[in-house]
């Protein structure tokens, strides 16, 4: 597949995980991310997006997504010309300006890409049709279909780097599946691959949405729902743990908390898990992994790079470098892929 042939719905905006296909992921995104791993810190890397400009608007808490996009842009030689963390309070939105007006004004200044995290309910798709520059969704809270597409892409890349495959894997997604946007985006993406099996593990009141189940059924993905992670532990290749989304509206916090004993990853789960499985988490982790028991295990790859392979956090940096290159400078990507 050639980069010029990419004609996804919404492209060159990155809005939803459903946009992508497995060919683009395997033949363009992953090879570019691998190139980024090799070039990272090399002089050539700092010339790839020289003088290109990124605007970063974060409405909602973020550590890794914001930092990795901004670091990625700097390491590629580009500039971050506006960086607004905590934008609902620190920008004119704090005076009552509509989210779209704030975004459109920033776009009006120029720049080559706009990275947006939006914890409000406004649809980024509506903004994208008005935008003269690519918009990358760094997590949204849209009422019908909240998404975190770049997280799902980096999650898949982490799986590929660790297991060497995506087709045919079994994934246990655990935690607040009703409100978590990372599990939604990852489910959509996994459905693009062959032979996927998903175990959804959550307290009853935090089960995955009916829309995702319907999507998976339509795409022939086998899935089942469980209350206790130990039931599925011997069968999973990937454990994808998530926190309870208090800031995104989990009002059943106390009941969920009680049920957490069944959805926690600790030594008992490790003892049942396959030796070649991996434990992932989009982070932040706030108690759902017993860290002192799980962190030292070679299967725990969320923060720490182990055995010469990048952690999930580090994979995020390489995937976001690759994504910035693809949307800002497809011609540079073509020459990088050709010299592979
Ligand atoms: C996720 C998010 O914001 O949805 N965080 C992230 O970007 N890595 C997951 C979470 O907050 O639980």
Boltz pocket constraint, residues with backbone or C-beta under 6 A from the ligand:
constraints:
  - pocket:
      binder: B
      contacts: [[A, 61], [A, 62], [A, 64], [A, 65], [A, 138], [A, 139], [A, 148], [A, 151], [A, 181], [A, 182], [A, 242], [A, 243], [A, 282], [A, 283], [A, 284]]
      max_distance: 6.0
